[in-house]
Amino acid sequence: MASLSDIAAIYTFKLFGFTELGNSKAAIIIGAVVWIAVMTWICYRGIELSARIQQALLSHRGRDPRGLRSRGAREGVREPPRVAR
């Protein structure tokens, strides 16, 4: 049974006109490994980007541009002014 990476390798060879490589088992294995490496890199980059976005969002969590506290925002309590040191 062929794996998805095998099929991707075969159709990639056919797309670029290398139909004879689509019949070679060694070329298919190499192409499949390349496809797996490329997809792994894309997933890694996506996870890193997602983690950075989440960190940025969480770093701003609880900060209200109107100066309200997270818990006190429901009660309408304002933060005391910050004193520069």
VEXLUM-860437 format. One line per 4 residues: their letters; for each residue x, y, z of N, C-alpha, C. Coordinates in pm, 1 decimal. Atoms other than C-alpha are relative to their C-alpha. Example, Ala and Ser with C-alpha at 12.3 -4.5 7.8 and 13.67 -1.06 7.14 Angstrom:
% residues 2
as) 89.0,-119.0,0.0,1230.0,-450.0,780.0,90.0,120.0,0.0 ~ -82.0,-119.0,-6.0,1367.0,-106.0,714.0,-77.0,109.0,73.0
This chain:
% residues 85
masl) 84.2,-117.9,0.0,0.0,0.0,0.0,89.0,124.7,0.0 ~ -80.9,-122.0,11.9,139.2,336.6,-99.7,-39.5,100.9,106.8 ~ 28.3,-105.5,-96.9,171.2,614.9,153.3,-23.3,131.1,-75.3 ~ 26.0,-129.0,63.0,72.1,973.3,86.2,127.3,64.8,-51.9
sdia) -125.8,-58.6,46.8,435.1,1078.5,60.3,48.9,-67.9,-127.9 ~ -34.3,69.3,124.6,494.0,811.1,-206.5,-80.2,57.0,-116.4 ~ 87.2,-53.3,104.7,198.5,939.2,-405.5,41.4,143.3,-35.0 ~ -45.1,-137.1,25.4,317.3,1299.1,-364.0,128.4,0.4,-81.4
aiyt) -125.9,7.4,74.8,662.8,1201.5,-490.1,-26.3,-38.3,-145.4 ~ 30.4,45.3,136.6,521.6,1018.5,-794.0,-62.2,113.6,-81.0 ~ 67.1,-107.0,74.1,293.0,1306.2,-892.3,89.5,122.9,-16.2 ~ -95.4,-109.1,16.9,570.4,1560.4,-832.8,92.2,-28.6,-117.5
fklf) -83.8,37.6,114.4,793.2,1371.1,-1074.3,-77.7,16.8,-130.6 ~ 81.3,-12.7,121.5,508.9,1355.9,-1327.9,-28.1,146.4,-32.9 ~ 27.3,-141.6,22.2,433.7,1726.8,-1280.6,115.1,69.3,-71.5 ~ -116.4,-64.0,58.8,787.6,1825.4,-1372.8,58.5,-77.8,-118.1
gfte) -40.7,72.2,120.4,815.8,1573.7,-1658.8,100.9,-110.4,20.5 ~ -93.2,109.4,-28.0,1034.6,1314.8,-1487.8,-77.9,-130.0,21.2 ~ 86.6,117.5,-15.1,797.0,1024.0,-1554.3,79.0,-127.9,25.0 ~ -80.6,120.9,-22.6,1080.8,769.0,-1559.5,39.1,-13.6,146.3
lgns) -30.4,8.2,-143.4,1163.5,860.2,-1196.1,-121.1,-48.9,78.9 ~ 121.1,47.6,-65.9,802.2,783.7,-1105.9,-10.2,-151.4,2.4 ~ -0.7,146.2,2.9,875.1,419.4,-1188.0,114.9,-59.3,81.1 ~ -116.1,45.9,-75.8,1197.3,397.3,-984.5,-32.2,0.0,149.8
kaai) 30.9,11.2,-143.2,1147.6,270.9,-628.8,94.2,86.4,84.4 ~ -96.7,-80.9,-75.9,1467.7,443.1,-505.0,-33.6,148.0,-10.8 ~ 35.2,-141.3,18.4,1362.5,778.3,-652.4,-127.6,34.9,76.0 ~ 125.1,-23.5,-73.1,1015.8,744.8,-501.4,27.8,11.7,149.6
iiga) -34.0,-5.5,-143.1,1164.6,675.3,-157.0,68.8,132.4,32.7 ~ -69.0,-127.2,-23.5,1396.3,977.0,-184.1,-98.5,116.2,-8.7 ~ 101.2,-104.7,13.1,1110.6,1195.7,-306.5,-95.7,3.0,117.9 ~ 89.9,8.0,-115.9,887.5,1072.4,-23.0,66.5,56.7,124.7
vvwi) -72.5,-53.2,-115.8,1153.9,1151.8,236.9,9.9,152.4,-9.2 ~ -6.1,-144.9,19.0,1193.4,1501.0,89.3,-136.1,62.0,32.0 ~ 134.0,-51.9,-29.7,813.9,1553.9,103.2,-27.9,-1.3,149.5 ~ 21.0,7.6,-145.2,803.2,1439.1,467.0,80.0,109.5,70.4
avmt) -82.5,-104.7,-60.8,1089.9,1675.4,554.2,-60.5,138.4,-22.8 ~ 60.9,-129.1,31.1,919.5,1968.9,379.8,-126.2,22.0,83.7 ~ 123.6,-13.2,-77.9,585.7,1903.3,550.4,29.5,15.2,149.7 ~ -38.8,-14.0,-140.1,756.9,1864.7,888.3,47.0,142.0,27.2
wicy) -48.0,-136.5,-15.8,930.5,2200.5,840.5,-116.6,99.0,-0.5 ~ 116.3,-88.7,5.6,601.4,2368.6,743.1,-79.7,-7.7,130.1 ~ 72.7,15.5,-126.6,428.2,2226.0,1051.9,75.9,64.9,115.1 ~ -81.6,-60.8,-105.7,715.9,2333.1,1277.7,-11.1,151.1,-4.2
rgie) 10.1,-145.7,13.6,706.7,2689.0,1141.1,-138.2,47.8,42.9 ~ 135.4,-37.3,-38.9,330.8,2699.8,1187.9,-20.7,-4.7,150.1 ~ 12.3,12.4,-145.3,354.7,2581.4,1547.7,75.8,113.3,68.9 ~ -77.6,-109.0,-58.8,627.7,2835.8,1626.2,-72.2,133.7,-16.8
lsar) 73.6,-124.2,23.6,424.8,3116.9,1469.2,-121.3,8.0,90.8 ~ 117.1,3.9,-87.5,115.4,3010.5,1659.5,39.4,24.4,145.5 ~ -44.8,-19.2,-138.2,310.4,2996.1,1986.3,37.8,145.6,24.8 ~ -36.2,-141.2,-17.3,449.9,3346.7,1932.4,-123.3,89.5,7.5
iqqa) 124.1,-78.4,-4.0,104.0,3486.1,1861.5,-68.9,-17.8,134.4 ~ 63.2,24.9,-130.0,-32.9,3319.4,2175.5,76.0,70.6,111.9 ~ -78.3,-69.4,-102.2,254.6,3458.0,2384.2,-28.2,149.5,-2.7 ~ 29.2,-142.9,10.6,187.2,3806.4,2251.6,-138.8,31.4,54.8
llsh) 135.7,-23.0,-49.5,-183.1,3776.9,2323.3,-7.3,-15.6,151.2 ~ 3.5,21.8,-144.6,-124.5,3639.4,2672.3,77.2,107.1,75.5 ~ -74.7,-104.5,-69.5,128.3,3909.2,2754.8,-84.7,125.9,15.4 ~ 88.9,-115.9,-8.9,-144.2,4167.7,2694.8,-129.0,-31.2,74.2
rgrd) 120.6,39.5,-70.8,-409.9,3973.0,2881.9,-6.0,72.4,133.8 ~ 16.2,-67.3,-127.3,-544.3,4163.4,3176.7,27.5,148.3,-7.9 ~ -24.0,-142.5,16.5,-431.4,4498.6,3045.1,-117.8,59.4,-75.2 ~ 113.6,-66.0,61.5,-719.0,4723.7,2966.8,44.2,139.6,-40.4
prgl) -46.4,-131.7,42.2,-648.5,5033.6,2759.4,-65.6,114.4,76.9 ~ 66.4,-104.0,-78.9,-891.5,5226.8,2981.5,55.8,7.7,141.2 ~ -60.9,-3.1,-132.5,-682.2,5148.8,3289.7,-78.4,-77.4,103.9 ~ 78.1,79.1,-95.0,-928.2,4905.5,3447.0,72.7,-129.5,30.5
rsrg) -57.0,128.9,-36.9,-810.6,4601.0,3635.5,-86.5,-110.8,-56.6 ~ 75.8,112.2,53.0,-913.2,4259.3,3510.0,-117.1,-34.7,91.1 ~ 106.3,35.8,-92.3,-1109.4,4169.5,3822.3,-86.6,121.7,30.6 ~ 72.0,-120.9,-34.3,-1202.9,4526.2,3899.8,-76.1,59.7,-117.4
areg) 68.2,-55.1,116.7,-1319.3,4590.9,3545.6,-150.5,-21.9,10.3 ~ 143.2,26.2,-14.9,-1649.4,4429.9,3629.9,-60.9,91.3,104.8 ~ 48.7,-84.6,-108.7,-1676.7,4646.4,3939.5,21.2,148.2,-29.4 ~ -25.7,-138.1,35.5,-1557.2,4964.8,3767.1,108.4,64.7,83.0
vrep) -107.6,-53.5,-83.7,-1249.9,5003.2,3992.1,118.6,32.4,-89.2 ~ -116.0,-41.7,79.9,-963.0,5196.1,3836.8,129.3,-27.4,76.9 ~ -131.9,18.6,-60.5,-594.0,5126.6,3897.9,50.7,133.5,52.5 ~ -60.7,-125.6,-47.6,-407.8,5382.8,4106.9,105.0,45.3,-100.6
prva) -100.1,-49.1,94.6,-177.0,5605.1,3902.5,138.2,-53.9,36.8 ~ -135.0,52.5,-23.0,176.1,5471.3,3861.3,95.1,116.0,22.7 ~ -97.0,-102.5,-33.6,454.4,5670.8,4015.3,134.6,-39.3,-60.5 ~ -131.3,26.2,58.2,782.0,5698.1,3823.6,105.3,0.6,108.7
r) -105.7,10.3,-101.7,1082.5,5592.4,4029.3,133.1,28.3,-59.8
